[in-house]
Amino acid sequence: MTISTRLNDYLQDNEVNYELVSHPHSFNSLSSAIAAQVSPSQLAKAVILEDHEGRKMMAVLPANHKISLGALGDKLNRDLHLMKEQAVYQMFNDCENGAIPPLGGAYNLEAVYDDLLVDAKEVYFEAGDHSSLVRISRKDFVKLIKDAKHLRFSHQNIH
């Protein structure tokens, strides 16, 4: 069970108490939620985007939702697309490929959060590997994302 260095530093710098939750190895956020026996609506996942000017952004949404790039782009007045995987791996080089912690501030990355995430009592997210999650309170999650944009830009893909 490990946590990415930058994520750990960010949580400590912001005086956020967290718990690491171990689970069997998984390949994506949804399977992490299932493996850890956590509601997928409580697990925040990150999607890394880029706009037509090369500006990078992290979109954060519940694990059981899919991003609507068109809706998000319209709301932000930006032409957004998924960033190439190899570039994402380089950006998050303290994490296992695909296990991205969804806190843009930890990586000096602009972020936008789906409003649905603040409904849960606790929020879980990838710690930086494929076998552990971070659990924090809603209060601390809201504190960490207070300066980011909040919108509705996803739709549920699993009931």
C-alpha positions as CSV (number, residue, x, y, z in Angstrom):
1,M,0.0,0.0,0.0
2,T,1.6,3.3,-1.1
3,I,0.6,6.8,-1.6
4,S,2.2,9.1,-4.3
5,T,4.8,11.5,-2.9
6,R,3.2,14.6,-4.2
7,L,-0.3,13.6,-3.0
8,N,1.1,12.8,0.5
9,D,2.9,16.1,0.7
10,Y,-0.2,18.0,-0.6
11,L,-2.5,16.4,2.1
12,Q,0.0,17.1,4.8
13,D,0.6,20.7,3.7
14,N,-3.2,21.2,3.8
15,E,-3.5,19.5,7.2
16,V,-5.9,16.8,5.9
17,N,-6.3,13.6,7.8
18,Y,-6.6,10.6,5.6
19,E,-6.8,6.9,5.8
20,L,-5.3,4.4,3.3
21,V,-7.7,1.6,2.3
22,S,-6.1,-1.4,0.7
23,H,-7.9,-3.5,-1.9
24,P,-7.0,-6.3,-4.4
25,H,-5.2,-5.0,-7.5
26,S,-7.5,-3.3,-9.9
27,F,-7.3,-1.7,-13.3
28,N,-9.5,1.3,-13.1
29,S,-11.4,3.4,-10.6
30,L,-14.7,1.6,-10.9
31,S,-13.0,-1.8,-10.3
32,S,-11.1,-0.2,-7.4
33,A,-14.4,0.8,-5.8
34,I,-15.8,-2.7,-6.2
35,A,-12.6,-4.3,-4.9
36,A,-12.6,-2.0,-1.8
37,Q,-16.3,-2.4,-1.3
38,V,-16.9,1.3,-1.7
39,S,-19.9,2.9,-3.4
40,P,-18.7,4.0,-6.9
41,S,-20.5,7.3,-6.4
42,Q,-18.1,8.0,-3.5
43,L,-14.9,7.3,-5.5
44,A,-13.6,10.3,-7.3
45,K,-11.7,9.6,-10.6
46,A,-9.5,11.9,-12.6
47,V,-9.6,12.4,-16.4
48,I,-6.8,14.4,-17.9
49,L,-7.8,16.8,-20.7
50,E,-6.1,19.2,-23.0
51,D,-7.6,22.1,-24.9
52,H,-6.9,23.4,-28.4
53,E,-4.2,25.7,-27.0
54,G,-2.4,22.9,-25.2
55,R,-3.6,23.9,-21.8
56,K,-4.0,20.9,-19.5
57,M,-6.9,20.3,-17.1
58,M,-8.0,17.6,-14.7
59,A,-11.7,16.8,-14.7
60,V,-12.9,14.9,-11.6
61,L,-16.1,12.9,-11.4
62,P,-17.6,9.9,-9.7
63,A,-16.2,6.5,-10.7
64,N,-19.7,5.3,-11.9
65,H,-20.0,8.3,-14.3
66,K,-18.7,9.1,-17.7
67,I,-17.4,12.6,-18.7
68,S,-19.4,14.5,-21.3
69,L,-16.6,16.4,-23.1
70,G,-19.0,18.3,-25.2
71,A,-21.0,19.6,-22.1
72,L,-17.8,20.4,-20.2
73,G,-16.3,22.2,-23.2
74,D,-19.4,24.2,-23.8
75,K,-19.6,25.3,-20.1
76,L,-15.9,26.3,-20.1
77,N,-15.9,27.7,-23.7
78,R,-13.0,25.4,-24.6
79,D,-12.4,22.7,-27.1
80,L,-11.4,19.8,-24.9
81,H,-10.0,16.3,-25.7
82,L,-8.4,13.5,-23.8
83,M,-4.7,13.9,-23.3
84,K,-2.5,11.2,-24.8
85,E,-1.7,8.4,-22.3
86,Q,2.1,8.6,-22.6
87,A,1.9,12.3,-21.7
88,V,-0.3,11.6,-18.7
89,Y,2.1,8.9,-17.5
90,Q,5.0,11.4,-17.6
91,M,2.9,14.1,-15.8
92,F,2.1,11.7,-13.0
93,N,5.4,10.0,-12.8
94,D,5.1,9.3,-9.0
95,C,2.1,7.1,-9.7
96,E,1.5,3.8,-11.4
97,N,0.1,4.3,-14.9
98,G,-3.6,5.0,-14.7
99,A,-3.8,5.4,-10.9
100,I,-4.1,9.2,-10.8
101,P,-5.0,11.0,-7.6
102,P,-7.9,13.4,-8.4
103,L,-6.5,16.5,-6.7
104,G,-5.3,19.0,-9.3
105,G,-3.6,21.1,-6.7
106,A,-1.2,18.4,-5.8
107,Y,0.1,18.5,-9.4
108,N,-0.2,22.3,-10.1
109,L,-3.0,21.4,-12.6
110,E,-6.2,23.3,-13.2
111,A,-9.1,21.2,-12.1
112,V,-12.9,21.1,-12.5
113,Y,-15.0,18.9,-10.2
114,D,-18.4,17.5,-10.9
115,D,-20.9,18.8,-8.3
116,L,-22.0,15.2,-7.5
117,L,-18.8,14.5,-5.6
118,V,-19.7,16.7,-2.6
119,D,-22.9,14.8,-1.8
120,A,-21.0,11.9,-0.1
121,K,-20.2,11.8,3.6
122,E,-16.7,10.6,2.7
123,V,-14.7,10.7,-0.5
124,Y,-12.3,8.0,-1.8
125,F,-9.8,8.2,-4.5
126,E,-6.7,6.6,-6.0
127,A,-3.6,6.9,-3.9
128,G,-1.2,6.5,-6.8
129,D,-1.2,2.8,-7.2
130,H,-3.7,0.1,-8.1
131,S,-4.1,-1.4,-4.7
132,S,-4.9,1.4,-2.4
133,L,-7.4,4.3,-2.0
134,V,-7.3,7.4,0.1
135,R,-10.4,8.1,2.3
136,I,-11.1,11.6,3.5
137,S,-14.1,13.4,4.9
138,R,-16.4,15.5,2.7
139,K,-15.3,18.5,4.7
140,D,-11.7,18.0,3.9
141,F,-12.4,17.2,0.3
142,V,-14.4,20.5,-0.1
143,K,-11.5,22.3,1.6
144,L,-9.0,20.9,-0.9
145,I,-11.2,21.8,-4.0
146,K,-12.5,25.1,-2.8
147,D,-10.6,27.2,-5.4
148,A,-11.5,24.9,-8.3
149,K,-14.4,25.1,-10.7
150,H,-17.5,23.1,-9.9
151,L,-20.0,22.0,-12.6
152,R,-22.2,19.2,-13.7
153,F,-20.5,17.5,-16.7
154,S,-21.0,13.8,-16.3
155,H,-23.7,11.2,-16.6
156,Q,-24.1,7.9,-14.8
157,N,-23.0,4.8,-16.7
158,I,-23.7,2.2,-14.1
159,H,-26.7,2.0,-11.9
